[in-house]
Amino acid sequence: MEHRGPLPDIEIPPVALYDLIFAGLTETDAARVAFVHPETGATLTFGEVKQATDAVATWLAAHGIGTGDAVAIDLPNCPEYAAAFHGIARTGAATSPVNPAAVASEIARQLRETKASFVITNQLLLPKVAEAAATAGLAPEAVIVLDPSTGSGIDSTGSGIDAAHTAWAELVATVPDLPEVSIEPATHIACLPFSSGTSGMPKAVMLSHRNLVANLLQFNEVLLPLGEDNSIVAFLPYSHIYGMTTNLNYGLFRRFPQYTMSSFAPHAFLEIIAKYRPTILFVVPPVAAFLAKHPGVTTVSWDSVRLIVSGAAPLDGPVGEAIQSRLDTRVVQGYGMTELSPVTHVIPLDRRDIDLSTIGLAVPNVRFRVVDPESGLDVAVPAEGQSEPGELWCTGPNAMLGYLGVPRDVDAVLDAGGWVHTGDLVTVDAEGVVRIVDRIKELIKRRGFQVAPAELEALLCSHPAVADAGVLGLASAIAGEQIPHGLVQLREGAEVSGHELTHWLAGQVASYKRLGGVTFVEKVPRSAAGKILRRELPKLLPQLS
């Protein structure tokens, strides 16, 4: 049984992402502020963003970048990110966004797997990015570095950049002469974000121009009631598909100013609310909890904020209700997945009768099913109340092309019918309102990011004292979040402490992937085929189960 949302499907124009965002830029819009970076004072208008985008595209094309290539961006949120992302897309190449928290080995793996020809970064991240680039076989000049001396870097002379690397200033100083590129929106890849799907090591998700264009337009239909005069606080990482679509690209598409933050910092965030009076906030549950409970929140006025959207992990309904009451603003929850560009469900702004702990209704053009994992059949939907749980499957113009380098016949997430198997266990009612009840996939959600147990297990097993390892997520003090915990089987005669192992692993992964602790076990349970029996792992922690 297929389900749809209440809004009618919309036409998805066959255009490249660059054209959707910049082709209709008027003189009036060009003069408006697109980005403000309060940390540095940098400000860019929409016209300046387009000028820099065209310059970057011209430079990259002159250096051999075109359709089928990839360029990585390892930057925190900043005004330059837009020109980097869309300059790459305008050449026909794909952007590979790197999480700024990633360590050198993780960056190098991403560069190798996407075959990135260049990587754009800043001075703060340069040491680990340069190390990763060298490991991946890139020449020093393939590392493009923002100069911190001017804040924005757009007008920089590049004087602060090591001569071995390429200065971002060189790119944006290029006189635009856009290359002639034939982009087929439905098949040409615009972005290669990394995701673990439902299990295993992170893989590059192939998102086409059509995927990204479609999701902007689908999501826009839900937010249309907000009107035209809006602005966004952009602290969600642009490197994450949630921040990329709903902040970076949606703000550009709708001509909404964005106040960029390199990361969420409570005091700086409250200062932005007070000074710039934004209207839209996109948050994750930990920030939602901050808004609901932190005493500092009441020190500023919230009357400008019209909407708060929570996503990336399940929102506790009472927390959402507390925010609405405390800040006198509308809160809704949405749902998405990197493989779906990402948004598939959102609570409509005018439906205050829908429980905030649900993910609401499907956006236009999305069809979904709720499938019994055991039988493979669609679950029955009662006339009243919620259905029995089943796995959420989604399809639509926002569904990925697949994983880079993974044949479709072995892809466990995208099936032959174009359905993305999300790995989330949900219920649905007769109206199509969906509620997340559990995860059947292996992934651990922490700080809005995915943590793949298989990745941490492989690293643990590379330690000379470790014979085998399993990783599971334990509930944290933050609702909807888990902390990775290692179950380690030592080699015969080997000695190592849990603290030593967690410290050793911490140096090899991004901070959100670090283990909260280690428990030593006699044997990690595995099937006859050698797969970890994940349902058995919690039984090895009787004191925590």
C-alpha positions in Angstrom: 0.0 0.0 0.0 1.5 3.3 -1.1 0.9 6.5 1.0 1.1 10.1 -0.1 0.9 13.5 1.7 -2.0 15.9 1.4 -0.2 18.5 -0.8 -0.5 17.9 -4.6 2.5 16.8 -6.6 4.5 19.6 -8.2 6.4 19.8 -11.5 10.1 19.4 -11.2 11.8 21.5 -13.9 14.6 19.7 -15.8 17.3 22.3 -14.8 20.7 22.1 -13.2 21.0 23.3 -9.5 23.0 26.4 -10.5 20.2 27.5 -12.9 17.5 27.0 -10.3 19.3 29.2 -7.9 21.0 31.8 -10.0 19.3 32.0 -13.4 16.5 34.3 -12.2 18.7 36.6 -10.0 17.3 40.1 -10.4 19.2 43.4 -9.8 17.1 43.9 -6.7 17.9 40.5 -5.3 21.6 40.8 -6.3 21.9 43.7 -3.9 20.4 42.0 -1.0 22.5 40.4 1.8 22.8 36.6 1.4 25.3 35.8 4.1 26.5 37.3 7.4 29.2 35.6 9.4 29.0 37.2 12.8 32.2 35.5 14.0 34.3 37.5 11.4 32.0 40.3 10.3 32.0 38.9 6.7 29.0 39.8 4.6 28.1 38.8 1.0 25.2 39.9 -1.2 23.5 37.5 -3.5 25.2 39.2 -6.4 28.6 38.8 -4.8 27.9 35.1 -4.2 27.0 34.6 -7.9 30.1 36.6 -9.0 32.3 34.4 -6.8 30.5 31.2 -7.9 31.1 32.1 -11.5 34.8 32.9 -10.8 35.3 29.6 -9.0 33.6 27.7 -11.9 35.8 29.4 -14.4 39.0 28.7 -12.5 38.1 25.0 -11.9 37.2 24.5 -15.6 40.5 26.0 -16.7 42.2 23.5 -14.4 40.5 20.5 -16.0 37.4 20.1 -13.8 34.2 19.1 -15.5 31.5 16.5 -15.7 32.5 13.3 -13.9 35.0 14.9 -11.6 34.8 15.6 -7.9 36.0 18.4 -5.7 36.0 18.1 -1.9 35.0 20.9 0.5 36.3 20.7 4.1 35.0 23.9 5.7 32.9 24.9 8.6 29.9 27.1 7.7 31.0 30.4 6.2 29.9 32.6 3.3 32.5 31.1 1.0 30.9 27.7 1.2 28.2 28.8 -1.3 30.6 29.9 -4.0 32.7 26.7 -3.5 29.7 24.4 -3.7 27.9 26.0 -6.6 31.1 26.8 -8.5 31.9 23.1 -8.5 28.3 22.2 -9.5 28.4 24.8 -12.4 31.4 22.9 -14.0 29.4 19.7 -14.0 31.6 18.2 -11.3 30.3 16.9 -8.0 31.0 18.4 -4.5 32.2 15.9 -1.9 31.4 17.6 1.4 33.7 16.6 4.3 32.7 16.9 7.9 35.1 19.4 9.5 35.3 17.1 12.5 36.8 14.4 10.4 40.4 13.4 11.1 43.1 13.0 8.5 42.6 9.3 7.8 38.8 9.8 7.4 39.4 12.7 5.0 41.9 10.7 3.0 39.5 7.8 2.6 36.8 10.2 1.3 39.3 11.8 -1.2 40.3 8.5 -2.5 36.8 7.0 -2.8 35.4 10.0 -4.7 38.7 10.5 -6.7 38.6 14.2 -5.7 40.9 16.4 -7.8 41.0 19.3 -5.4 40.0 20.0 -1.8 38.9 23.4 -0.5 39.7 24.2 3.2 40.8 26.9 5.6 44.0 27.6 7.6 42.6 26.1 10.8 41.8 22.7 9.2 44.8 22.8 6.8 47.2 20.6 8.8 45.0 17.5 8.7 43.6 18.3 5.2 47.1 18.6 3.8 48.1 15.3 5.4 45.0 13.7 4.0 45.6 15.1 0.6 49.1 13.8 0.5 48.0 10.4 1.7 45.4 10.3 -1.1 48.0 11.2 -3.7 47.1 14.9 -4.3 49.8 17.5 -5.0 50.1 20.4 -2.5 48.7 22.8 -5.0 45.5 20.7 -5.2 44.7 22.0 -1.6 42.9 25.3 -1.9 43.0 27.4 1.2 41.0 30.3 2.4 43.0 33.2 3.8 41.7 34.2 7.3 43.1 37.7 7.1 40.0 39.4 5.7 37.3 37.4 7.3 35.5 36.5 4.1 38.4 35.6 1.9 36.6 37.1 -1.2 38.8 40.1 -1.3 41.9 38.5 0.1 45.2 38.8 -1.7 46.1 35.3 -0.6 49.2 36.6 1.1 48.6 34.4 4.1 48.7 31.2 2.2 51.7 28.9 2.0 53.1 29.0 -1.5 52.8 25.2 -1.8 49.0 25.5 -1.7 46.6 27.4 -3.8 44.9 30.5 -2.4 41.2 30.8 -2.5 41.7 34.4 -3.5 43.2 33.2 -6.8 39.9 31.4 -7.6 37.6 34.3 -6.8 39.8 36.8 -8.5 39.4 35.0 -11.8 37.4 36.9 -14.4 34.2 34.8 -15.0 34.1 33.1 -18.4 31.7 30.2 -17.7 32.4 27.0 -19.4 29.9 25.5 -21.8 28.7 22.4 -20.0 25.9 20.0 -20.9 24.3 18.8 -17.7 21.6 16.2 -17.7 19.9 16.9 -14.4 18.5 13.4 -13.9 21.8 11.6 -14.3 24.7 14.0 -13.6 25.9 13.9 -10.0 25.9 17.2 -8.1 26.9 16.0 -4.7 28.6 13.1 -3.0 27.8 13.2 0.7 28.8 10.2 2.8 26.3 8.0 4.5 26.3 4.6 6.0 22.8 3.8 4.7 21.4 1.2 7.0 24.7 -0.4 8.0 28.4 -0.8 7.2 31.1 1.6 6.3 30.2 5.1 5.1 29.7 5.3 1.3 29.4 8.1 -1.2 25.7 8.8 -2.0 25.2 9.9 -5.6 22.8 12.8 -5.6 21.9 14.2 -9.0 21.0 17.8 -9.9 17.4 16.7 -10.2 17.5 15.1 -6.7 18.6 18.4 -5.1 16.4 20.6 -7.2 13.4 18.4 -6.5 13.9 18.4 -2.7 14.3 22.2 -2.5 11.0 22.5 -4.4 9.2 19.8 -2.4 10.3 21.2 1.0 9.4 24.7 -0.2 5.8 23.7 -0.6 5.6 23.1 3.1 7.2 26.4 4.0 5.3 28.6 1.6 2.9 29.8 4.3 5.8 31.7 5.9 5.9 34.2 3.1 8.9 36.0 1.6 10.6 38.1 4.3 12.6 35.4 6.2 16.1 34.8 7.5 17.9 31.7 8.8 20.5 31.0 11.5 22.8 28.5 9.8 24.6 26.5 12.4 23.7 23.1 11.0 26.8 22.0 9.1 26.6 22.7 5.4 28.6 19.4 5.1 25.6 17.5 6.4 22.7 17.0 3.9 20.2 18.5 6.5 22.1 21.8 6.7 23.1 21.7 3.0 19.5 21.5 1.7 17.5 23.4 4.3 20.0 26.2 5.1 22.6 26.7 2.4 20.6 25.9 -0.7 17.2 26.7 0.5 18.3 30.1 1.7 19.9 30.9 -1.6 16.9 29.6 -3.5 14.4 31.7 -1.5 16.8 34.8 -1.2 16.7 34.5 2.6 19.7 35.9 4.5 21.7 33.4 6.5 23.7 34.1 9.6 26.4 31.5 9.6 28.0 29.8 12.6 31.0 27.6 12.3 29.4 25.5 15.1 26.6 25.9 17.6 27.7 28.0 20.6 24.9 29.0 23.0 26.1 32.5 23.8 26.9 33.4 20.2 23.6 31.9 19.1 21.6 34.0 21.5 23.5 37.1 20.4 22.5 36.4 16.8 18.8 36.0 17.9 18.9 39.3 19.7 20.9 41.3 17.1 19.7 40.0 13.7 16.2 38.8 14.6 16.0 35.7 12.3 12.6 34.1 11.5 13.5 30.4 10.9 15.6 28.0 12.9 16.5 24.5 11.8 17.6 22.5 14.8 18.5 19.1 16.1 17.2 17.6 19.3 20.1 18.7 21.5 19.5 22.3 20.5 15.8 21.8 20.9 16.5 20.7 24.5 18.6 23.8 25.0 15.7 26.0 23.8 13.2 24.2 26.0 15.3 24.3 29.2 18.3 26.6 29.3 17.8 29.7 31.5 19.8 31.9 29.1 17.1 31.5 26.4 14.8 33.8 28.2 17.3 36.7 28.2 16.5 37.5 24.6 13.4 38.3 22.6 12.0 35.5 20.3 9.2 37.4 18.7 10.9 37.4 15.3 11.1 33.6 15.1 8.1 32.3 13.2 9.2 28.6 12.8 11.5 26.1 14.4 12.1 22.8 12.5 13.7 19.9 14.2 15.3 17.0 12.3 18.2 14.5 12.0 17.0 12.5 15.1 13.7 12.0 16.9 12.3 14.9 18.8 10.7 14.3 22.1 7.1 15.6 21.8 7.0 17.3 25.2 10.3 19.1 24.4 8.7 20.6 21.2 5.6 21.6 23.2 7.7 23.2 25.8 9.5 25.3 23.1 6.2 26.4 21.6 4.9 27.5 25.0 8.2 29.1 26.1 9.0 31.0 22.9 5.5 31.5 21.6 6.5 30.2 18.2 5.6 27.2 15.9 7.7 24.0 16.2 7.4 21.2 13.7 9.4 18.0 13.2 10.6 16.7 9.9 12.3 13.5 8.7 14.9 12.8 6.1 17.8 10.7 5.0 21.0 11.5 3.0 19.8 9.0 0.4 16.6 11.1 -0.1 18.3 14.5 -0.4 17.0 14.5 2.5 13.5 15.6 3.3 10.5 13.2 3.0 8.2 14.1 5.8 7.3 17.3 7.7 4.4 18.3 10.0 2.4 21.0 8.1 2.7 24.4 9.7 -1.1 24.7 10.1 -1.6 21.3 11.6 -1.3 21.9 15.3 -3.5 18.8 15.9 -0.6 16.5 14.8 1.6 15.3 17.7 5.0 16.9 17.6 6.6 13.5 18.4 5.6 12.3 14.9 7.3 13.2 11.7 4.1 14.3 10.1 3.1 13.9 6.5 4.9 13.2 3.3 6.0 16.2 1.2 4.8 16.5 -2.4 6.0 13.9 -4.9 7.1 11.5 -2.2 5.4 8.1 -2.0 6.1 5.8 0.9 5.3 2.4 2.2 5.4 0.8 5.6 6.7 -2.8 5.2 6.8 -5.7 7.6 10.5 -6.6 7.8 9.8 -10.3 8.3 7.1 -10.9 5.6 8.1 -8.1 3.1 4.4 -7.2 2.9 2.8 -3.8 3.6 1.4 -3.4 7.0 -2.4 -3.0 7.3 -3.5 0.5 8.3 -6.5 0.6 10.7 -9.4 3.1 10.3 -8.5 4.5 13.6 -5.2 4.6 15.5 -1.7 3.6 14.3 -0.7 0.6 12.3 1.6 -2.1 13.5 5.3 -1.2 13.0 7.1 -1.7 9.7 10.1 -0.3 7.9 9.7 3.0 6.1 10.3 2.8 2.4 10.3 6.0 0.3 10.6 7.0 -3.4 10.3 10.1 -5.5 12.4 12.5 -7.6 14.6 13.1 -4.5 15.7 9.4 -4.2 19.4 8.9 -4.8 20.9 7.4 -7.9 22.8 4.9 -5.7 26.1 4.6 -3.9 29.3 5.4 -5.7 31.0 2.1 -6.7 28.2 -0.1 -5.4 26.4 -2.2 -8.0 22.7 -1.9 -7.8 22.1 -5.6 -7.5 24.0 -5.7 -4.2 22.6 -2.4 -2.8 20.5 -3.2 0.2 19.1 0.3 0.5 17.9 1.2 -3.0 15.9 -1.6 -4.5 15.2 -2.3 -8.2 11.8 -0.5 -7.9 13.5 2.7 -6.8 12.4 2.4 -3.2 14.9 3.6 -0.5 14.7 1.3 2.5 15.3 3.7 5.3 16.0 1.2 8.1 13.6 3.1 10.4 10.7 1.3 12.0 7.6 3.4 11.9 3.8 3.3 12.3 1.3 5.1 10.1 -2.3 6.1 10.5 -5.1 6.3 8.0 -4.3 10.0 7.2 -0.6 9.2 6.5 0.9 10.6 9.7 4.1 8.7 10.5 5.7 8.0 13.9 9.2 6.7 14.3 9.2 3.9 16.9 12.7 2.3 16.5 15.6 1.7 14.2 16.1 -1.7 12.6 19.4 -0.5 11.0 22.7 -0.7 12.8 23.5 3.0 12.8 24.0 5.0 16.0 22.7 8.5 15.9 24.8 11.1 17.8 24.7 14.9 17.5 22.6 14.5 14.4 25.3 12.4 12.7 25.4 8.8 11.8 28.0 6.5 13.4 28.5 3.2 11.7 29.4 0.4 14.2 31.3 -1.4 11.4 33.7 1.4 11.0 34.6 1.5 14.7 34.7 -2.3 14.9 37.2 -2.4 12.1 39.4 0.2 13.8 39.3 -1.6 17.1 40.2 -4.9 15.5 43.3 -3.3 14.0 44.7 -2.7 17.5 47.3 -5.4 18.2 45.7 -6.4 21.5 42.2 -6.9 20.1 40.9 -10.2 18.6 37.4 -9.1 17.9 35.0 -6.2 18.6 31.4 -5.2 18.5 30.0 -1.7 18.9 26.5 -0.8 20.0 24.8 2.5 21.0 23.8 3.2 24.6 21.2 5.7 25.5 22.7 9.1 26.5 21.3 11.8 28.8 20.0 13.5 25.6 16.7 12.2 24.3 17.0 10.4 21.0 20.8 10.2 21.2 23.2 7.3 21.8 26.8 7.0 22.6 29.0 4.3 21.0 30.2 1.6 23.4 32.8 -1.1 22.5 32.6 -4.8 23.4 36.1 -6.0 23.0 37.5 -9.6 22.9 41.2 -9.5 23.6 43.9 -11.7 22.0 45.2 -14.5 24.2 47.8 -13.1 26.5 47.2 -9.4 25.5 46.7 -6.7 28.0 45.2 -3.2 27.5 42.9 -1.1 29.5 39.5 0.3 28.4 40.8 3.8 28.9 43.8 3.1 26.7 41.6 1.7 23.9 39.2 4.6 24.0 42.0 7.1 24.0 43.7 5.2 21.1 40.6 5.2 19.0 39.8 8.8 19.8 42.8 9.9 17.8 41.5 8.2 14.7 37.9 9.4 14.4 35.8 12.5 14.5 34.7 13.5 18.0 31.1 12.4 17.6 32.3 8.8 16.8 34.4 8.4 20.0 33.5 5.6 22.3 31.9 6.4 25.6 33.5 3.3 27.1 34.7 -0.3 26.6 33.6 -3.6 28.1 35.8 -6.6 27.7 34.0 -9.9 26.8 35.0 -13.5 26.3 33.7 -13.7 22.8 31.9 -11.3 20.4 28.7 -13.2 19.2 28.8 -14.0 15.5 26.6 -16.0 13.1 27.9 -19.0 11.2 28.4 -16.6 8.3 30.6 -14.5 10.5 28.2 -11.6 11.0 28.0 -9.9 14.4 24.7 -10.9 16.1 23.8 -7.4 17.1 20.7 -8.4 19.0 23.0 -10.4 21.3 25.3 -7.5 22.1 23.1 -5.8 24.8 23.0 -9.1 26.7 26.7 -8.8 27.3 26.0 -5.6 29.4 23.5 -6.9 32.0 24.2 -4.0 34.3 23.1 -1.6 31.6 20.3 -3.5 29.9 
